[in-house]
């Protein structure tokens, strides 16, 4: 049928429909192959840094300021496959430890441990998968708080015309974007009130701690105002990608990744150059490639004398 239509209209048949605003025009079944251009873009950018003699402190700045920002536009709309996220993390990890994408080096810590906050012994790199989910959650938050927006009205007309966003079903033949939008769950204040518009004591005692019930009862109620969404981790009540990412990483953080050294705040606030801070951090994490550390990691260090004069 495609060839027949192309012949009638006098156009050529092509498999590559190109991109629009940097996004693939059509998404097929092989999502890993479709989003491989993001991985290639990161590799190409890192390839331009390999020829420069940059310290680990300088590589940290390049990764956080440039490499992390390359896939943000795509991750704000699509949920990248796990293989693509892992490939990007491996590329960044290899560059930070060895200075190049294809150069070999000793990796003292895994990317998950490097991604821990600096106050917990890491370097604050981004976990790509969790960062992707936090960016997509922003779209769900916008659908909740601004349903009158153009994209909100469009999605509502197509997927949930007779209900709210939280009650929407995935439906038949959904788009890849709608399938991947994160769902948010919360309770409304109106569900805690009785028929007279007063606090329902039975529900409050069932849902909340005893010490929180008096605080809730002391909160004034206004029936003239409707419920509105608030993000509890922000003083303005607005969801941010930063708070969403912190929530995801705190839930999945490996407890065993912290070292015996704990004064990380003091270390990073020392009045010395970033190179020195980075070296002190590696010393505190016991990942400086000296003889004893290499022995612990079962790295062959060759023969010879221990000391030379």
Secondary structure, DSSP 8 states (H G I E B T S, - for coil): -HHHHHHHHT----S---EETTEESS--S-HHHHTHHHHHHHHHHHHTTTTS---HHHHHHHIIIIIHHHTHHHHTT----HHHHHHHHHHHHHHHHHSSSS------S-HHHHTS-GGGTS-----HHHHHHHHHHHHHHHHHH-TTSHHHHHHHHHH-TTS-STT----SS--HHHHHS-------GGGGB-TTSSB-HHHHHHHS-HHHHHHHHTS---TTS------TTSTT----HHHHHHHHHHHH--GGG--S---HHHHHTSSS-HHHHHHHHHHHTT-S--HHHHHHTT----SS-S---
